[in-house]
Amino acid sequence: MKYVLSFNLNGLPVDTLVKATDTLLDVLREKLNVVSPKRGCDNGDCGACTVLVNGEPVRACLTIGLTVAGKNVQTVEGLQQDGKLHPLQRAFHEHYAAQCGFCTPGMLIAAKALLDKNPKPTREQIVEGISGNLCRCGTYVEVVEAIQAVAAGKYKE
Amino acid sequence: MAEYVGQPVLRYDGIGHVTARTRYVDDIQLPGMLYIKVLTSPVHKGIIRHLDTSAAERMPGVAGVITAKDVPGKNAYGLIPDQPVFTPEHIRYKGERIAAVAAVDEDTAMEALEKIKLDIEEQEPVFDPFKAMEPGAPLVRPEGNVWEFNSGKTRKIRFGDVEKGFAEADVIVEGTYTTATNDHAPMEPQVSVAYIDETDRLAIYTVSQDLYFHLGMLTAIFNLPMNKIRYIGGTVGGGFGSKNDIHCDHVAGLMALKIRKPVKYRLTRREETAYTTKRGPWTFYFKDGVKKDGRIIARYVKTVHDTGGYAGMGPYVVDKNSILVAGPYAIPNVWVDGICVFTNKPPASSMRGFGIINGTAADQLQTARVAEAIGKDPWEVHFINAWREGDLGATQFKVEAAGLIEAMKRAAELAGIELPAHLKAMSSRGR
């Protein structure tokens, strides 16, 4: 049994056929070929699949696909605006905040969710904001510095 | 050159990472791609008495089933090629591969696995390497449970005369240290995509850290010359040594060769943690002969490394550990016996340093114990014994460009430790 799932993905409407058991991660990666959310653990532990649903960061692997019907889903594919990198993307690049890069999309989304709500976070609030995202290469220091640089206004247009 | 020296250079792949344009292997989807799941052994040790895959082959949605019978070349791989892709008979660890199914999706492939009839005669396993070395222990391997180096059942390092050193020592300090199994846990799980390309070559997208090591092993498994395999790598979502061993490419490649369709084989985090190669556990026994002035004049080390059911890089890991386990010290008398033991566990292999850091952890604990025994600060013992330019290591290599004293001084500075003047005055250039 399959259902039609309609939602807004990075500002554009999409429709796709899904099973009731398909997670949002399955829908994005396997059905829509939107691969920035990574399947690191498929178990809610690593945060590599973090996406925004109506502005809230969620683990796509723990979110049943059908629950996003009619909602706005944002991924790293939608971060660039008018062909320009998002300030967080520039800051991550220039601060070497990605090593193997596998956790990076989830980190960027977690960072965006934080700054959207709290544009001037303290270091502790940044650490808290990315505490659900694991990086096995250990780039946490650079990730925090990159987010601090954006919060300090160093990457304005 | 001048504009680069001393200047940070942005990563060539950095933009790919922050835009998520970097394509990892699991991001690749090919038209008509099928998904593989593997039937693994539910027991730690046993013999396969009967294997019948016919019901799985007939199931709707299944495109193919492969077992040991479908390996056209050598059913063995590894740095020491002793591990079968699919075991034909003997099971040496829980999680060993027996058969693989390719189906329209992973759910269907898993349903098909349940239709495979498997009859295993379970045998008594052994998990403790010390028990595995006892006479009459269950045999993990027909040739015995202790790896045969070219120097026999131990990797031997012999330098000077340890017994003479112990006789001349003021104090004898002994210690036993253990380190546990570690999983690499890269963020990107093990995965492979294989298909037959437009020139009839077998193409494989790999997460390998060692493309040419693995390409060589794959030619033997597939019985294909190198120019018939297109091995596409370069993007690794973390490896830490886990991707020094093949986990998926052989299975995906064999399936693509048999069914001539694109396939993806990926491990779940649970499968990867439970069944793939590990940093194997170690036991270290140290016996040091020490002078009251802080000099270690004799060091005996016996190590036992548990390499699981197959060699993996275990013997190589024991080699590297044996060379370096006595520590970066000018000890005139050194005796090391390194032992590599098979048990009914997933194979141990490479992980970040090939056993060196396990040895260093044990050496550091032992050297601190030496300091305690003679009432000295551990820094003092490290500085007194540290290699100087021109010293001989235990394998008789001459130390060149020595910098340990300077590195320790800098470490103390960074840690906010004020070293006494006589240590600060020391140098790697002389004693």
Interface residues (C-beta under 8 A of the other chain):
Chain A: R29 E30 N33 V35 S36 K38 R39 G40 C41 D42 N43 D45 C46 A48 T75 V76 E77 L79 Q80 L85 L88 Q89 R90 F92 H93 E94 Y96 A98 Q99 C100 G101 F102 C103 T104 P105 L108 L134 C135 R136 C137
Chain B: P8 L10 R11 D13 G14 I15 G16 H17 V18 T19 A20 T22 R23 Y24 D26 D27 Q29 A185 P186 M187 E188 P189 V236 G237 G238 F240 R266 T268 R269 R270
